[in-house]
């Protein structure tokens, strides 16, 4: 790929088979997880602390106020993550399982965003050192897309994925700002 073409399509490296295969395998696993029977879904990835945050999001969506049990007020949760999940529980009509499925789907979208941000940052660093960045972007995407550990971080039902996306975006933006 020419240098000009690579610059006009920053995520072109993500279309390589070496990137697409682990990405598609992991997306297939995510789809399987999202479609798991209700009695098994809760055992797939969310941690026990996730149920507290997701319960608070559900009760806020139901109009019960900021509570995890529908009775007692609480403040023991990460507010941004709960705020991101409230609309999902509104869409789910307060249904626990449908809300959990939507929350896991949000985790998948955040994971994809993280992989793309990581690839963009790797590409930028490689370019500063004289490369065109395609291989670096592909390698970063393969690590993010193919790592079970990274996948789990985005599907633990907590704010971890949101934090990682915000951090990756901030690093990319600050790096670009510093270049100027």
Helices and strands as residue ranges (DSSP letters): H 3-8, G 12-15, H 17-34, H 38-41, H 48-61, H 79-91, H 96-128, H 134-146, H 148-154, H 160-179
